[in-house]
Amino acid sequence: MNPSTTLTRLVQTTAICLIAAYSIPTRASDQNSQTVSTVTQGKSHAGVKKRTKHTALAKRRVEVNGPLYATRTEVLQEADAIAERLGLEPRWVRHAIGQSHYMPGIARAIAPPPVGTVKNWAVYRSRFIDPVRIRAGVKFWQDNRETLERAEAQTGVPAAIIVGIVGVETIYGQQVGTYRVMDALTTLAFDFPTQHPRARERAAFFLSELEAFLTLTQRTGTDPLALRGSYAGAMGLPQFMPSSWSKYAVDYDGDGRVDLFHSAADVIGSVANYFKAFQWQAGMPTHYPLRLKAEGLEKAALLAPDILPTFSAATLVTLGCELDEYALQHAGPLALVELQNGDAPPLYLAGTENFYAITRYNWSSYYALAVIELGQEVTAAMSK
């Protein structure tokens, strides 16, 4: 066995043991009482080839680690301020932040695409809807059919949407992330790329997520330097940010703790609970087909609200859209959703409030449609 893999597993096992000894209350969506939850670090669900690849990636990242934040006086002063704000032990916070590394690769990954980069829905779709994800989605659904049915019955969130989310995020646990969460959050809180048009706002967001992560790990007795996730600090099969874990994750298998790394039931219940919190409406479609008229089109007005459902079906028609009979009967607000296709004509949809709810998970209409269509593809494959 690769020595570095053995060490990684030892660290993960130690983290799991530490975490299992403590608990943190998480408010469930369907009750006022509190349930007990626990943050746990999981191993990749992928096979040997995937683990070897991840180990190699981890080695390369170690080689390009930047300096420790313990060398930055202003960061350690902020660590003391965080400790005071959160009521945490200052030395513990200083150690957690000080032993985090600046990660130049994370700073590059979070930077916006170059000016002039053309979005392409067809290319984006091909990244997330492929035979590998569809097969894995079928297995995930088959293995967890009863839990998916229970979540759908209790929240109104379709099983296909839950399956689509977990598939797009991590291929059902095969790619949960290899960055230390502390490295990711500290880098983005204190060294968010200044060239980003919303750098100050985004840095403030990641500072709040760093605080949420420190609070979560302190309450569970977890070593914050042991947990791994995405380059943005998201964790587990559904890639919850720390604040989302605290707000929306639920103990859906009834074992007294929340485990988004190993418990498929907790993953399913938490994703469904997330969408319920963002006002998912049972039985409502996510979108309808839409075409733009050649004459009388007021495209600027249609796109002004972005993807926030704003217009009635009748207003969309007045502003130059063609809708099918089902869309014309839709009672709630709709949005014109434009998905660019490179040099090809864009794809247009009439997005409902449920489409908008999916974008609260990831603020992208491309992401939302990929989730929807992956769920549809898995559903079709289930019937074969």
VEXBAVEX-442680 format. One record per residue (C-alpha): residue in three letters; chain; y, z, x. Coordinates in steps of 0.1 Angstrom, whole numbers, plus 5000, padded with zeros to 4 digits. Each point is the difference from the previous one (the first is absolute). Layout:
BEGIN
ALA; A; Y; Z; X
...
***
This chain:
BEGIN
MET; A; 5000; 5000; 5000
ASN; A; 5035; 4992; 5012
PRO; A; 5015; 5033; 5015
SER; A; 5033; 4994; 4983
THR; A; 4983; 4996; 4967
THR; A; 4982; 5032; 5005
LEU; A; 5032; 5018; 5008
THR; A; 5017; 4985; 4969
ARG; A; 4972; 5012; 4978
LEU; A; 5001; 5035; 5016
VAL; A; 5037; 5002; 4993
GLN; A; 4995; 4988; 4964
THR; A; 4971; 5024; 4994
THR; A; 5021; 5029; 5013
ALA; A; 5029; 4990; 4977
ILE; A; 4977; 4999; 4970
CYS; A; 4986; 5034; 5008
LEU; A; 5036; 5014; 5003
ILE; A; 5011; 4984; 4968
ALA; A; 4971; 5010; 4979
ALA; A; 5009; 5037; 5006
TYR; A; 5033; 4997; 4982
SER; A; 5014; 4986; 4968
ILE; A; 5032; 4988; 4985
PRO; A; 5009; 4999; 4963
THR; A; 5005; 4965; 4984
ARG; A; 5013; 4996; 4965
ALA; A; 4976; 4979; 4980
SER; A; 5015; 4975; 4975
ASP; A; 4981; 5013; 4969
GLN; A; 5006; 5037; 5003
ASN; A; 5027; 5026; 5009
SER; A; 4977; 5021; 5021
GLN; A; 4995; 4993; 5036
THR; A; 4968; 4986; 5017
VAL; A; 4990; 5007; 5035
SER; A; 5002; 4971; 5024
THR; A; 4993; 4995; 5037
VAL; A; 5012; 4974; 5025
THR; A; 4971; 4986; 5020
GLN; A; 4997; 4975; 5028
GLY; A; 4975; 4973; 4995
LYS; A; 4979; 4977; 5023
SER; A; 5001; 4962; 4994
HIS; A; 4975; 4988; 4975
ALA; A; 4995; 4968; 5020
GLY; A; 4970; 4991; 5020
VAL; A; 4994; 5002; 5037
LYS; A; 5019; 4968; 5007
LYS; A; 5031; 5012; 4981
ARG; A; 4999; 5034; 5017
THR; A; 4998; 4984; 5034
LYS; A; 5030; 4979; 4992
HIS; A; 5020; 5030; 4988
THR; A; 4990; 5019; 5031
ALA; A; 5013; 4971; 5022
LEU; A; 5032; 4999; 4980
ALA; A; 5004; 5038; 5004
LYS; A; 4996; 4996; 5038
ARG; A; 5026; 4973; 5002
ARG; A; 5024; 5022; 4980
VAL; A; 4995; 5029; 5023
GLU; A; 5010; 4978; 5029
VAL; A; 5033; 4990; 4983
ASN; A; 5010; 5035; 4987
GLY; A; 5036; 5008; 5007
PRO; A; 5013; 5033; 5012
LEU; A; 4993; 5033; 4982
TYR; A; 5027; 5012; 4977
ALA; A; 4999; 5033; 5019
THR; A; 5023; 4982; 5025
ARG; A; 5027; 4995; 4974
THR; A; 5023; 5030; 4996
GLU; A; 5016; 4987; 4968
VAL; A; 4966; 4995; 4984
LEU; A; 4989; 5035; 5008
GLN; A; 5032; 5013; 4985
GLU; A; 4992; 4981; 4969
ALA; A; 4965; 5015; 5000
ASP; A; 5016; 5034; 4999
ALA; A; 5022; 4989; 4971
ILE; A; 4969; 4987; 4982
ALA; A; 4982; 5033; 5005
GLU; A; 5030; 5018; 4985
ARG; A; 5002; 4977; 4970
LEU; A; 4963; 5002; 4993
GLY; A; 4995; 5036; 5009
LEU; A; 4974; 4991; 5027
GLU; A; 4993; 5017; 5033
PRO; A; 5024; 4983; 5025
ARG; A; 4976; 5000; 5029
TRP; A; 4974; 4982; 4979
VAL; A; 5024; 4974; 4989
ARG; A; 5014; 4995; 5035
HIS; A; 4965; 4995; 5013
ALA; A; 4990; 4976; 4973
ILE; A; 5031; 4978; 5005
GLY; A; 5002; 5005; 5037
GLN; A; 4965; 4989; 5006
SER; A; 5005; 4968; 4980
HIS; A; 5005; 4968; 5019
TYR; A; 5026; 4973; 4994
MET; A; 4980; 4970; 4991
PRO; A; 5018; 4967; 5008
GLY; A; 4973; 4980; 4982
ILE; A; 5009; 5019; 4968
ALA; A; 5037; 4993; 5004
ARG; A; 4992; 4963; 5004
ALA; A; 4976; 4999; 4970
ILE; A; 5026; 5015; 4977
ALA; A; 5028; 4976; 5010
PRO; A; 5009; 4974; 4974
PRO; A; 4988; 4964; 5005
PRO; A; 5023; 4976; 5018
VAL; A; 5028; 4985; 4981
GLY; A; 4989; 4968; 4984
THR; A; 4963; 5010; 4996
VAL; A; 4988; 4983; 4968
LYS; A; 4978; 5020; 4977
ASN; A; 4968; 4983; 4988
TRP; A; 4979; 5014; 4971
ALA; A; 4970; 4978; 5008
VAL; A; 4998; 5013; 5036
TYR; A; 5006; 5036; 4989
ARG; A; 4973; 4997; 4973
SER; A; 4975; 4987; 5025
ARG; A; 5004; 5031; 5022
PHE; A; 4988; 5023; 4972
ILE; A; 4978; 4980; 4977
ASP; A; 4970; 4988; 5019
PRO; A; 4962; 5003; 4998
VAL; A; 4999; 5032; 5022
ARG; A; 5023; 5019; 4977
ILE; A; 4984; 4987; 4968
ARG; A; 4965; 5010; 5011
ALA; A; 5012; 5034; 5011
GLY; A; 5018; 5003; 4967
VAL; A; 4969; 4993; 4980
LYS; A; 4981; 5026; 5019
PHE; A; 5028; 5026; 4996
TRP; A; 5001; 4993; 4963
GLN; A; 4962; 5002; 4996
ASP; A; 4998; 5032; 5020
ASN; A; 5028; 5016; 4980
ARG; A; 4997; 4985; 4965
GLU; A; 5000; 5032; 4981
THR; A; 5029; 5015; 5018
LEU; A; 5021; 4968; 4995
GLU; A; 4992; 5000; 4963
ARG; A; 5010; 5036; 4998
ALA; A; 5033; 4994; 5017
GLU; A; 5008; 4970; 4979
ALA; A; 4991; 5020; 4968
GLN; A; 5022; 5029; 5010
THR; A; 5030; 4982; 5014
GLY; A; 4999; 4965; 4986
VAL; A; 5001; 4984; 5035
PRO; A; 4974; 4973; 5001
ALA; A; 4971; 5003; 5025
ALA; A; 5009; 4966; 5013
ILE; A; 5035; 5012; 5011
ILE; A; 4985; 5030; 5017
VAL; A; 4974; 4979; 5018
GLY; A; 5027; 4975; 5010
ILE; A; 5022; 5027; 5015
VAL; A; 4972; 5015; 5022
GLY; A; 4989; 4965; 5010
VAL; A; 5034; 4988; 5011
GLU; A; 5009; 5033; 5017
THR; A; 4969; 5006; 5021
ILE; A; 4971; 4977; 4990
TYR; A; 4985; 5030; 4983
GLY; A; 5002; 5023; 5030
GLN; A; 4993; 4975; 5028
GLN; A; 5035; 5001; 5014
VAL; A; 5016; 5034; 4994
GLY; A; 5023; 4999; 5031
THR; A; 4997; 5010; 5036
TYR; A; 5035; 5014; 5008
ARG; A; 5006; 5037; 5002
VAL; A; 5020; 5008; 4969
MET; A; 5023; 5022; 5020
ASP; A; 5007; 4973; 5025
ALA; A; 5008; 4975; 4972
LEU; A; 5022; 5023; 4979
THR; A; 5019; 5014; 5030
THR; A; 5006; 4966; 5015
LEU; A; 5014; 4987; 4967
ALA; A; 5020; 5031; 4993
PHE; A; 5018; 5002; 5033
ASP; A; 4998; 4964; 5014
PHE; A; 5000; 4977; 4970
PRO; A; 5011; 4966; 5012
THR; A; 5038; 4998; 4998
GLN; A; 4999; 4962; 4993
HIS; A; 4985; 5007; 4966
PRO; A; 5026; 4994; 4973
ARG; A; 4990; 5034; 4983
ALA; A; 4993; 5019; 5032
ARG; A; 5018; 5032; 4991
GLU; A; 4985; 5001; 4966
ARG; A; 4965; 4993; 5012
ALA; A; 5002; 5026; 5029
ALA; A; 5010; 5026; 4974
PHE; A; 4970; 4991; 4979
PHE; A; 4976; 5004; 5029
LEU; A; 5016; 5033; 5010
SER; A; 4993; 5012; 4964
GLU; A; 4964; 4988; 5004
LEU; A; 4997; 5018; 5033
GLU; A; 5011; 5031; 4983
ALA; A; 4975; 4995; 4972
PHE; A; 4973; 4994; 5025
LEU; A; 5008; 5032; 5020
THR; A; 5001; 5020; 4968
LEU; A; 4967; 4986; 4988
THR; A; 4982; 5006; 5033
GLN; A; 5015; 5034; 5005
ARG; A; 4988; 5011; 4965
THR; A; 4965; 4987; 5007
GLY; A; 4997; 5014; 5035
THR; A; 4995; 4964; 5013
ASP; A; 5010; 4989; 5035
PRO; A; 5027; 4974; 4992
LEU; A; 4993; 4982; 5032
ALA; A; 4963; 4993; 4990
LEU; A; 5005; 4979; 4969
ARG; A; 5002; 4962; 5002
GLY; A; 5013; 4973; 4977
SER; A; 5021; 4969; 4998
TYR; A; 5030; 4991; 5022
ALA; A; 5022; 5014; 4972
GLY; A; 4981; 5033; 4997
ALA; A; 4980; 4991; 4969
MET; A; 4966; 5017; 4997
GLY; A; 4965; 4995; 4985
LEU; A; 4984; 4973; 4979
PRO; A; 5031; 4996; 4977
GLN; A; 5025; 5004; 5029
PHE; A; 5020; 5028; 4984
MET; A; 5031; 5011; 5018
PRO; A; 5002; 5038; 5006
SER; A; 5024; 5005; 4970
SER; A; 4978; 4979; 4977
TRP; A; 4970; 5020; 5011
SER; A; 5018; 5032; 4990
LYS; A; 5013; 4986; 4967
TYR; A; 4973; 4978; 4987
ALA; A; 4966; 5006; 5017
VAL; A; 4975; 5018; 4978
ASP; A; 4966; 5017; 5003
TYR; A; 4981; 4975; 4979
ASP; A; 4965; 5010; 5011
GLY; A; 5005; 5037; 4992
ASP; A; 4990; 5013; 5034
GLY; A; 5032; 5021; 5004
ARG; A; 5019; 4977; 5024
VAL; A; 5016; 4966; 5003
ASP; A; 4983; 4977; 5025
LEU; A; 5015; 4965; 5001
PHE; A; 4979; 4991; 5031
HIS; A; 4965; 5006; 4987
SER; A; 5000; 5007; 4963
ALA; A; 5001; 4967; 4980
ALA; A; 5005; 5021; 4968
ASP; A; 5031; 5016; 5014
VAL; A; 5013; 4966; 5011
ILE; A; 4994; 4985; 4966
GLY; A; 5015; 5029; 4981
SER; A; 5030; 5002; 5023
VAL; A; 5009; 4963; 4998
ALA; A; 4997; 5002; 4962
ASN; A; 5021; 5031; 4999
TYR; A; 5027; 4983; 5022
PHE; A; 5004; 4972; 4975
LYS; A; 4999; 5023; 4971
ALA; A; 5029; 5018; 5016
PHE; A; 5019; 4967; 5003
GLN; A; 4996; 4994; 4962
TRP; A; 4970; 4976; 4999
GLN; A; 4995; 4988; 4964
ALA; A; 4964; 4997; 4989
GLY; A; 4992; 4965; 4987
MET; A; 5031; 4983; 5012
PRO; A; 4995; 4969; 5021
THR; A; 5015; 4999; 5035
HIS; A; 5016; 4966; 4996
TYR; A; 5001; 4967; 4982
PRO; A; 5003; 4964; 5012
LEU; A; 5035; 4986; 5000
ARG; A; 5017; 4967; 5007
LEU; A; 5036; 4993; 5006
LYS; A; 5017; 4973; 4979
ALA; A; 5017; 4971; 5017
GLU; A; 5031; 5004; 4979
GLY; A; 5020; 5030; 4989
LEU; A; 4985; 5022; 5027
GLU; A; 5020; 5030; 5011
LYS; A; 4979; 5010; 5030
ALA; A; 5026; 5022; 5017
ALA; A; 5002; 5022; 4969
LEU; A; 4963; 5001; 4996
LEU; A; 4994; 5012; 5036
ALA; A; 5029; 5024; 5001
PRO; A; 4980; 5031; 4989
ASP; A; 4973; 4991; 5026
ILE; A; 4966; 5010; 4986
LEU; A; 5012; 5027; 4977
PRO; A; 4990; 4991; 4964
THR; A; 5033; 4994; 4983
PHE; A; 4999; 4971; 4976
SER; A; 4983; 4996; 4966
ALA; A; 4978; 4970; 4996
ALA; A; 5026; 4983; 4978
THR; A; 5027; 5005; 5027
LEU; A; 4977; 4985; 5027
VAL; A; 4997; 4969; 4978
THR; A; 5038; 4999; 4995
LEU; A; 5006; 5002; 5037
GLY; A; 4976; 4970; 5007
CYS; A; 4964; 5013; 5001
GLU; A; 4970; 4986; 4982
LEU; A; 4975; 5026; 4989
ASP; A; 4966; 4998; 4984
GLU; A; 4992; 5014; 4965
TYR; A; 4988; 5033; 5014
ALA; A; 5031; 5006; 5021
LEU; A; 5022; 4991; 4970
GLN; A; 4983; 5028; 4981
HIS; A; 5006; 5026; 5027
ALA; A; 5021; 5028; 4986
GLY; A; 5012; 5016; 5033
PRO; A; 5023; 4988; 5027
LEU; A; 4990; 4974; 5025
ALA; A; 5011; 4988; 5034
LEU; A; 5001; 4966; 5017
VAL; A; 4978; 5004; 5030
GLU; A; 5004; 4973; 5027
LEU; A; 4974; 4997; 5027
GLN; A; 5009; 4974; 5027
ASN; A; 4974; 4976; 5013
GLY; A; 5014; 4987; 5032
ASP; A; 5009; 4964; 4996
ALA; A; 4982; 4998; 4967
PRO; A; 5015; 5009; 4967
PRO; A; 5003; 5037; 4992
LEU; A; 4977; 5018; 4976
TYR; A; 5017; 5016; 4970
LEU; A; 4987; 5028; 4978
ALA; A; 5014; 5021; 4972
GLY; A; 4993; 5035; 5013
THR; A; 4995; 5029; 4976
GLU; A; 5006; 5037; 5005
ASN; A; 4965; 5003; 5013
PHE; A; 5006; 4974; 5027
TYR; A; 5031; 5020; 5010
ALA; A; 4978; 5032; 5001
ILE; A; 4978; 4984; 5026
THR; A; 5030; 4992; 5022
ARG; A; 5008; 5038; 5000
TYR; A; 4969; 5003; 5022
ASN; A; 5013; 4973; 5024
TRP; A; 5034; 4985; 4993
SER; A; 4989; 4964; 5001
SER; A; 4992; 4975; 4972
TYR; A; 4977; 4982; 5024
TYR; A; 4980; 5033; 5005
ALA; A; 4999; 5006; 4962
LEU; A; 4985; 4966; 4992
ALA; A; 4975; 5003; 5029
VAL; A; 4988; 5033; 4985
ILE; A; 4997; 4984; 4966
GLU; A; 4982; 4969; 5011
LEU; A; 4976; 5019; 5023
GLY; A; 4991; 5021; 4971
GLN; A; 4994; 4969; 4979
GLU; A; 4978; 4984; 5026
VAL; A; 4979; 5031; 5004
THR; A; 4997; 5002; 4962
ALA; A; 4988; 4964; 4999
ALA; A; 4975; 5006; 5028
MET; A; 4986; 5031; 4982
SER; A; 4990; 4978; 4970
LYS; A; 4980; 4975; 5021
***
